[in-house]
Amino acid sequence: MATRIPPGAERYIQYLPQIAGYIRSGRPISGIELGLLQGFAPDAYQALRTLTYDELASGIRPYVNDPKFGEYVRLALSAKGEQWIRDTLRKIHGR
């Protein structure tokens, strides 16, 4: 059974489809793209500046069976997704 995503969490989870595209392609996010994220989604960017992968994974894990976002959650929790997200968080934390 899917857990309903509260509006406060969905405003962050909505980015998972875009992140999934990066994970699937194996392409790292560029500095320009990080700058765009910072400019267009400053709340999400600030959240990522303080989160670890484990905290992020814990926050999205309840939605693994969500009909809209479940496939993206599963990808983000996969080994390939974890590596991409950890690499991206290192870039964000280093800015």
C-alpha positions as CSV (number, residue, x, y, z in Angstrom):
1,M,0.0,0.0,0.0
2,A,1.3,3.4,-0.9
3,T,1.8,6.1,1.7
4,R,0.3,9.4,0.8
5,I,2.9,12.0,0.2
6,P,2.2,15.1,2.3
7,P,2.4,18.4,0.4
8,G,5.5,19.6,2.3
9,A,7.4,16.5,1.1
10,E,6.0,16.4,-2.4
11,R,7.5,19.8,-3.1
12,Y,10.9,18.1,-2.8
13,I,9.9,14.7,-4.2
14,Q,8.7,16.4,-7.4
15,Y,12.3,16.7,-8.5
16,L,12.9,12.9,-8.5
17,P,11.8,12.5,-12.2
18,Q,14.5,14.9,-13.3
19,I,17.1,13.3,-11.0
20,A,16.1,9.9,-12.4
21,G,17.1,11.1,-15.9
22,Y,20.6,12.0,-14.6
23,I,20.9,8.7,-12.8
24,R,19.8,6.6,-15.8
25,S,22.2,8.4,-18.1
26,G,25.0,8.3,-15.6
27,R,25.7,12.0,-16.4
28,P,26.9,14.1,-13.5
29,I,25.2,17.3,-12.8
30,S,27.2,20.3,-14.1
31,G,28.1,23.4,-12.1
32,I,25.8,25.5,-14.4
33,E,22.9,23.1,-13.6
34,L,23.6,23.4,-9.9
35,G,23.5,27.2,-10.3
36,L,20.1,26.9,-12.0
37,L,18.8,24.7,-9.2
38,Q,20.0,27.2,-6.7
39,G,18.3,30.0,-8.6
40,F,15.0,28.3,-9.5
41,A,14.5,26.0,-6.5
42,P,16.4,27.7,-3.7
43,D,14.4,25.9,-1.0
44,A,15.3,22.5,-2.5
45,Y,18.9,23.6,-3.0
46,Q,19.2,24.7,0.6
47,A,17.8,21.4,1.9
48,L,20.4,19.5,-0.2
49,R,23.2,21.6,1.3
50,T,22.5,20.1,4.7
51,L,21.2,16.6,3.9
52,T,23.3,13.4,3.8
53,Y,22.3,10.6,1.4
54,D,21.2,8.5,4.4
55,E,18.8,11.3,5.5
56,L,17.5,11.8,2.0
57,A,17.0,8.1,1.6
58,S,15.2,7.8,4.9
59,G,12.9,10.7,3.9
60,I,11.9,9.2,0.5
61,R,11.8,5.5,1.5
62,P,8.2,5.6,2.7
63,Y,7.1,6.5,-0.8
64,V,8.7,3.5,-2.6
65,N,5.2,2.2,-3.6
66,D,3.7,5.6,-4.5
67,P,2.0,5.3,-7.9
68,K,3.4,8.6,-9.2
69,F,6.9,8.7,-7.7
70,G,7.6,5.1,-6.6
71,E,9.7,4.2,-9.6
72,Y,11.9,7.3,-9.0
73,V,12.2,6.5,-5.3
74,R,13.3,3.0,-6.1
75,L,15.9,4.3,-8.6
76,A,17.2,6.8,-6.1
77,L,17.6,4.1,-3.5
78,S,19.4,1.7,-5.9
79,A,23.1,1.4,-5.9
80,K,23.4,3.5,-9.0
81,G,21.1,6.1,-7.6
82,E,22.9,6.2,-4.3
83,Q,26.3,6.8,-6.0
84,W,24.9,9.5,-8.2
85,I,23.2,11.3,-5.3
86,R,26.2,11.0,-3.1
87,D,28.5,12.5,-5.8
88,T,26.0,15.3,-6.4
89,L,25.7,16.0,-2.6
90,R,29.5,16.3,-2.4
91,K,29.4,18.9,-5.2
92,I,26.6,20.8,-3.5
93,H,28.3,20.7,0.0
94,G,31.6,21.9,-1.6
95,R,30.0,25.0,-3.1
